Amino acid sequence: MQGVEARQLFGAKKGGSGQSAEPFGGYSKGCVAGAVQLPETGPTWQAMRLSRNRNWGYPETIDYIRDLSAKAAKQPGWNGLYIGDISQPRGGPMLSGHRSHQIGMDIDIWMRPTDRLNLSVSERESISSISMRRSNGAYVNSSWTPAHHEILKAAAKDPRVARIFVFPGAKVQMCNDEKGDRAWLRKIRPWWGHHYHFHVRLNCPKGAKGCVDQSPPPAGDGCKDAEQWVQNILFPPPPDPNAPKPKPRRELQMADLPGQCVNVLQSP
């Protein structure tokens, strides 16, 4: 394994490890033992882009998808959820795309309403989700509905959730529209992209000593912070002449990951 990028090793695994389920490391530097596969189709969900083989997660993650999709199915125009990437069969760095999604505790959920739950395998490769943003993410567009608000609200109110990433305009819209309990808004965090899907990140499971939680979100509902993101989109601040140049991205090696990840890879 020495000298080989970790993403090559994890990307080559087609199935989960035969170990007890446990995430190791952090969301962007780790792996998952004993991951289970989200069934391709369920009563209230369909897994998308099956060719990627990224519909694997920690068992609690799969349970969360079952629960949230059942709630989403109660919204008008929705029969459930289209589920994007979770993790690879053993987690770890991916050959393309995400830096996170490495421990089976991250879920991408499409913003596209699930009008059909009988999509063929080929349809799941070819259809796309729908963008909800306008003005580069400063605002939602006409595709955004109250159902999106309610689904994200249900997603965030689950105690298993650490945070949810959406584009800034969606967070501001939810802040403006919510008239009841606002505590759940704290978990909705603005982040670049995330207008075709929202990204749910679950807390480390209780008792998983090798799992590294992200620091909790700042106190408060986070609405002022999201409004500042919107202002920076609409009126970009001048570039900082003293800002350090971005360092080139270095691909993770096995030595960068928790030691348990070697066993995860080598397990039958």
HELIX and SHEET records of a PDB file:
HELIX    1   1 ALA A    6  GLY A   11  1                                   6    
HELIX    2   2 LEU A   50  ARG A   52  5                                   3    
HELIX    3   3 PRO A   59  ALA A   72  1                                  14    
HELIX    4   4 VAL A  121  SER A  126  1                                   6    
HELIX    5   5 SER A  135  GLY A  137  5                                   3    
HELIX    6   6 PRO A  146  LYS A  157  1                                  12    
HELIX    7   7 PRO A  168  ASP A  177  1                                  10    
HELIX    8   8 ALA A  183  LYS A  187  5                                   5    
HELIX    9   9 CYS A  223  LEU A  234  1                                  12    
HELIX   10  10 MET A  254  ASP A  256  5                                   3    
HELIX   11  11 GLN A  260  GLN A  266  1                                   7    
SHEET    1   A 2 GLU A  22  GLY A  26  0                                        
SHEET    2   A 2 LYS A  29  ALA A  33 -1                                        
SHEET    1   B 2 VAL A  36  GLN A  37  0                                        
SHEET    2   B 2 TRP A  56  GLY A  57 -1                                        
SHEET    1   C 3 THR A  41  GLY A  42  0                                        
SHEET    2   C 3 TRP A  45  ALA A  47 -1                                        
SHEET    3   C 3 LEU A  81  ILE A  83  1                                        
SHEET    1   D 4 ASP A 106  TRP A 110  0                                        
SHEET    2   D 4 HIS A 197  LEU A 202 -1                                        
SHEET    3   D 4 VAL A 161  VAL A 166 -1                                        
SHEET    4   D 4 ILE A 188  PRO A 190  1                                        
SHEET    1   E 2 ARG A 133  ARG A 134  0                                        
SHEET    2   E 2 TYR A 139  VAL A 140 -1                                        
END                                                                             
